[in-house]
Amino acid sequence: MTQPQNNGLGSVLILALGTFAVGTDAFIVSAFLPSMAKGLGVTTAMAGQSVTVFALAYALLAPIIATFTASMPRRRLLIAALFLLGLANIGSALAPSFAILIVTRILAAAAAAAYTPNAGAAAAQLVGPEQRGRALAIVIGGLSASMALGVPLGHVASTLFDWRSALALVGLVAFAAMIGVALRMPHLAGAVRVSLSGRLALLTQPRVMIVLPLTVLGMMATYVPYAFTLPMLEALFIPSGAVTAMLLCYGFGAVAGNYVSGMLTDRASPFVVLIGAYLLLTVSFGALWSLSLVETASHIVLVGLLVIGWGAASWSQTPPQQLRLIAAAPDQAPVVIALNSSAIYAGVGLGSAVGGATIGHGAQATLAAGLCVAVLALAYAIITRRSA
């Protein structure tokens, strides 16, 4: 049963703290790959694959976990997911080897896969119909806010302390969110259990099948260079003292992009918003790639503006894509949101894998790969416009 709306948005904010922990957990590793690689005795490219493992594990586990936990009361499920997320991050912080780190990253991905879709579904239940769009935006905002604060804070933590301390901090945020959910969130019954085959049957619906690949392509494009942000900024001649500022630029763009995209999606066609996002991503990557080829002093202000554009384009995609999927299957909104969440992390994982495969040839190659995938996303959006 939906709870009174005056308490609903407060509980939604607590849920957003959990998605903040999830988003930070997924991408904070990118802030200190070189030091992690050195500490675990692996290459930077191999350390970057920890991002890939997390993202792909999330994408694969989300529908499976959703199937087996569908009937579980939401409050209990969210508390359990955050508890596992906190433990997994403490385990990552204490990992003595890269192999054990990967195991703990898979556990963290399982916790994230249990938490994020259910947080979105719970947010929709906690408020009235006229506030559901705002509630979903707040929960998604936790992810984009993790770009604004989580990664830069992680970079600062790894500078002042080490990468292990940064992962431990994520664990503490997860525990804080768990306590908040336990104290603030009302009881919400679980959903009717749907079989895994029933959930995956949505993938046979043409309108859903047309939309989901664009989520994968769009997120893949933006995360080809993201896991290797530090080498990329070095190739752009950004001094080490300005790296945190550049990460904040990305985060500012991510938050602004998510907010503006949500407003524009309510007022204009989702297609228009998506085309604008992919054009901005293409221009940003193209300009950054061009600057990386010029062996001169860094253009800090210009690079900062382009990184803001990159961040804005990255997180402008989600609101219109979710709206398109809900329109394609309105009676199964929670399921398509979960599938879109899987598609997001599949794109992140594939993008990180491509970044890992190209970074050995230089940051310019990684930026060029991201640019190519961004062009593919733009082309796919235009080609499939009338089919979705």
C-alpha positions in Angstrom: 0.0 0.0 0.0 1.3 3.5 -0.8 2.3 5.4 2.2 1.2 9.0 3.0 2.9 11.4 0.6 4.2 13.8 3.3 6.6 11.1 4.5 7.2 9.7 1.0 9.8 12.1 -0.3 11.8 11.9 2.9 12.1 8.2 2.5 13.0 8.7 -1.2 16.0 10.9 -0.1 17.2 8.0 2.1 16.9 5.7 -0.9 18.9 8.2 -2.9 21.7 7.9 -0.4 21.8 4.2 -1.1 22.0 4.8 -4.9 24.8 7.3 -4.1 26.7 4.5 -2.4 26.0 2.2 -5.4 27.2 4.7 -8.0 30.3 5.6 -6.0 31.1 2.0 -5.5 30.8 1.3 -9.2 33.1 4.1 -10.4 35.3 5.2 -7.5 37.9 2.7 -8.6 38.5 4.9 -11.7 39.9 7.7 -9.5 43.0 5.6 -8.4 43.6 2.8 -10.9 47.4 3.5 -11.1 47.9 3.2 -7.3 45.6 0.2 -7.1 47.5 -1.5 -9.9 50.8 -0.8 -8.1 49.4 -2.1 -4.8 48.1 -5.3 -6.2 51.0 -6.0 -8.6 49.0 -5.8 -11.8 48.9 -3.4 -14.8 46.7 -0.4 -14.9 44.7 -1.9 -17.7 44.1 -5.1 -15.6 43.1 -3.0 -12.6 40.6 -1.2 -14.8 38.9 -4.6 -15.5 37.6 -4.5 -11.9 35.2 -1.8 -13.2 34.2 -4.1 -16.1 33.7 -7.1 -13.7 31.5 -5.1 -11.4 29.4 -3.7 -14.3 28.9 -7.0 -16.1 28.2 -8.9 -12.9 25.5 -6.3 -12.1 24.0 -6.6 -15.6 23.8 -10.4 -15.5 22.6 -10.7 -11.9 20.0 -8.0 -11.8 17.2 -10.0 -13.5 18.1 -13.2 -11.6 18.1 -11.5 -8.2 14.9 -9.6 -9.1 13.2 -13.0 -9.8 14.2 -14.7 -6.6 13.5 -11.7 -4.3 10.3 -10.4 -5.9 8.0 -11.4 -3.1 10.4 -10.3 -0.3 9.2 -7.2 1.6 11.0 -4.1 0.1 12.3 -2.7 3.3 13.9 -6.0 4.4 15.4 -6.5 0.9 16.9 -3.0 0.7 18.4 -3.3 4.2 20.0 -6.7 3.3 21.3 -5.3 0.0 23.0 -2.3 1.7 24.4 -4.5 4.4 26.0 -6.8 1.8 27.2 -3.7 -0.2 29.0 -2.4 3.0 30.6 -5.8 3.8 31.7 -6.3 0.2 33.4 -2.9 0.1 35.2 -3.5 3.4 36.3 -6.8 1.9 37.6 -4.9 -1.2 39.5 -2.5 1.0 41.2 -5.5 2.8 41.8 -7.6 -0.3 45.4 -9.0 -0.3 45.3 -9.9 -4.0 43.7 -8.9 -7.3 41.8 -12.2 -7.4 40.2 -11.6 -4.0 39.4 -8.0 -5.0 37.5 -9.4 -8.0 35.5 -11.7 -5.8 34.5 -8.8 -3.5 33.6 -6.7 -6.5 31.2 -9.4 -7.7 29.6 -9.5 -4.3 29.3 -5.7 -4.3 27.7 -5.9 -7.8 25.2 -8.5 -6.5 24.2 -6.1 -3.7 23.9 -3.2 -6.1 21.8 -5.3 -8.5 19.4 -6.1 -5.6 19.3 -2.5 -4.4 18.9 -0.1 -7.3 15.8 -1.5 -9.2 14.0 -2.1 -5.9 14.9 1.4 -4.7 13.3 2.8 -7.9 10.2 0.6 -7.5 9.9 1.6 -3.8 10.2 5.3 -4.6 7.3 5.0 -7.0 5.2 3.4 -4.2 6.0 5.9 -1.6 4.5 8.9 -3.4 1.4 9.8 -5.3 1.2 9.5 -9.1 1.8 13.2 -9.6 5.2 12.9 -7.8 6.5 9.6 -9.2 8.6 11.3 -11.9 10.3 13.5 -9.3 10.8 10.5 -7.0 12.5 8.5 -9.8 14.6 11.5 -10.7 15.7 11.8 -7.0 16.7 8.1 -6.9 18.6 8.4 -10.2 20.1 11.6 -8.9 21.8 9.6 -6.2 23.8 7.9 -9.0 24.6 11.1 -10.8 25.5 12.8 -7.5 28.0 10.0 -6.9 29.7 11.3 -10.0 29.8 14.8 -8.6 31.0 14.0 -5.1 31.9 10.3 -4.8 34.7 10.0 -7.4 36.4 13.3 -6.5 36.2 12.5 -2.8 37.6 9.1 -3.7 40.5 10.7 -5.5 41.2 13.0 -2.5 41.0 10.0 -0.2 43.4 8.0 -2.3 45.8 11.0 -2.3 45.6 11.7 1.4 45.4 8.1 2.4 45.2 5.2 -0.2 42.7 3.4 -2.4 41.8 1.0 0.4 40.6 3.9 2.5 38.4 5.2 -0.3 36.7 1.8 -0.7 36.2 1.5 3.1 34.5 4.9 3.0 32.0 3.6 0.4 31.3 0.8 2.8 30.5 3.2 5.6 28.2 5.2 3.3 26.3 2.0 2.5 26.0 1.2 6.2 24.7 4.7 6.9 22.1 4.3 4.1 21.1 0.9 5.6 20.5 2.5 9.0 18.4 5.3 7.4 16.3 2.8 5.5 15.8 0.8 8.7 14.7 3.8 10.7 12.8 5.9 8.1 11.3 3.6 5.4 7.8 2.2 6.0 6.8 -1.4 5.3 6.2 -2.1 1.6 5.0 -5.5 0.5 6.9 -7.4 -2.2 5.6 -7.7 -5.7 3.9 -10.7 -7.3 6.6 -13.1 -8.3 7.4 -13.3 -12.0 9.6 -16.0 -13.4 12.9 -15.2 -14.9 11.6 -16.4 -18.3 8.6 -14.1 -17.8 10.9 -11.2 -17.2 13.2 -12.0 -20.1 10.1 -12.4 -22.3 10.0 -8.6 -22.4 13.1 -8.8 -24.5 11.0 -10.3 -27.3 8.8 -7.3 -27.5 9.9 -5.2 -30.5 9.5 -1.8 -28.9 11.6 -2.9 -25.8 14.2 -4.6 -28.0 14.7 -1.4 -30.0 15.2 0.8 -27.0 17.5 -1.2 -24.8 20.5 -1.4 -27.2 20.6 2.4 -27.3 21.1 2.4 -23.5 24.0 -0.1 -23.9 25.6 1.9 -26.7 25.1 5.3 -25.0 26.6 4.2 -21.7 29.3 2.2 -23.5 30.4 5.3 -25.3 30.7 7.5 -22.2 32.6 4.9 -20.2 35.2 3.9 -22.8 37.5 6.6 -21.4 36.0 7.0 -18.0 37.7 4.1 -16.2 41.0 5.6 -17.5 40.3 9.3 -16.7 43.7 9.9 -15.1 45.8 8.7 -18.1 43.4 10.7 -20.3 43.9 13.9 -18.3 47.6 13.3 -18.4 47.5 13.1 -22.2 45.6 16.4 -22.2 48.5 17.9 -20.2 46.3 18.6 -17.1 48.6 19.1 -14.1 48.1 16.7 -11.2 46.8 19.5 -9.0 43.9 20.1 -11.3 42.7 16.5 -11.6 40.2 16.7 -8.7 38.7 19.9 -10.3 38.3 18.0 -13.6 36.5 15.2 -11.8 34.2 17.7 -10.2 33.6 19.2 -13.6 32.4 15.8 -14.8 30.2 15.4 -11.7 28.7 18.9 -12.1 27.8 18.1 -15.7 26.3 14.7 -14.6 24.0 16.3 -12.0 23.0 19.2 -14.3 22.5 16.8 -17.2 20.2 14.5 -15.2 18.2 17.5 -13.9 17.8 19.3 -17.2 17.1 16.1 -19.1 14.3 15.3 -16.7 12.7 18.7 -17.2 13.1 18.6 -21.0 11.7 15.1 -21.2 8.5 16.3 -19.6 8.2 19.2 -22.1 9.6 17.8 -25.3 10.0 14.5 -27.1 12.4 12.0 -25.5 14.0 11.6 -28.9 15.0 15.3 -29.0 16.6 15.0 -25.6 18.5 11.9 -26.7 19.8 13.4 -29.9 21.0 16.4 -28.0 22.8 14.2 -25.5 24.6 12.2 -28.2 25.5 15.2 -30.2 27.0 16.8 -27.1 28.9 13.6 -26.3 30.2 13.4 -29.9 31.4 17.0 -29.9 33.0 16.7 -26.4 34.9 13.5 -27.3 35.9 14.9 -30.7 37.3 18.1 -29.2 39.1 16.2 -26.4 40.7 13.8 -28.8 41.9 16.8 -31.0 43.4 18.5 -28.0 45.2 15.3 -27.0 47.0 15.4 -30.3 48.4 18.9 -29.8 51.6 18.8 -27.7 51.3 22.1 -26.1 50.5 23.5 -22.6 47.1 22.3 -21.3 44.0 24.2 -22.0 42.5 23.8 -18.6 39.4 25.9 -19.0 38.5 24.4 -22.4 39.1 20.9 -21.2 37.0 21.6 -18.1 34.1 22.8 -20.2 34.4 19.7 -22.5 34.5 17.4 -19.4 31.3 19.1 -18.2 29.7 18.4 -21.5 30.8 14.8 -21.3 29.3 14.4 -17.9 26.0 16.1 -18.9 25.7 13.9 -22.0 26.4 10.8 -19.9 23.5 11.3 -17.5 21.0 13.0 -19.9 20.3 9.6 -21.5 18.6 7.9 -18.5 15.3 9.9 -18.0 14.2 9.8 -21.7 15.3 6.1 -22.1 13.3 5.1 -19.0 10.2 7.0 -20.3 10.5 5.3 -23.6 10.6 1.9 -22.0 7.7 2.6 -19.7 5.7 3.7 -22.7 6.7 0.5 -24.5 5.5 -1.7 -21.5 3.4 0.4 -19.2 2.0 -2.5 -17.2 5.5 -3.8 -16.4 7.3 -0.6 -15.5 9.4 -2.0 -12.6 10.6 -4.9 -14.8 11.6 -2.6 -17.7 13.4 -0.2 -15.3 15.4 -3.2 -14.0 16.2 -4.3 -17.5 17.3 -0.7 -18.3 19.5 -0.8 -15.2 21.1 -4.0 -16.5 21.6 -2.4 -19.9 23.3 0.6 -18.2 25.8 -1.6 -16.4 26.3 -3.7 -19.5 27.2 -0.6 -21.4 29.6 0.5 -18.5 31.2 -2.9 -18.5 31.6 -3.1 -22.3 32.9 0.5 -22.4 35.5 -0.2 -19.7 36.6 -3.4 -21.5 37.1 -1.4 -24.7 39.0 1.3 -22.7 41.2 -1.4 -21.2 41.9 -2.9 -24.7 42.9 0.5 -26.1 44.6 2.3 -23.3 47.8 0.3 -24.0 48.0 2.2 -27.3 47.6 5.6 -25.6 44.9 7.8 -24.2 44.3 9.2 -27.7 43.3 5.7 -28.9 40.8 5.4 -26.0 39.3 8.8 -26.7 39.0 7.8 -30.4 37.2 4.6 -29.5 34.8 6.5 -27.3 34.1 8.9 -30.1 33.4 6.1 -32.5 30.9 4.5 -30.1 29.2 7.9 -29.5 28.7 8.3 -33.3 27.2 4.8 -33.4 24.8 5.7 -30.6 23.7 8.8 -32.4 23.2 6.9 -35.6 21.2 4.2 -33.9 19.0 6.7 -32.2 18.2 8.4 -35.5 17.7 5.2 -37.4 15.3 3.7 -34.9 13.4 6.9 -34.1 10.1 5.9 -35.8 10.3 2.3 -34.5 10.3 2.9 -30.8 
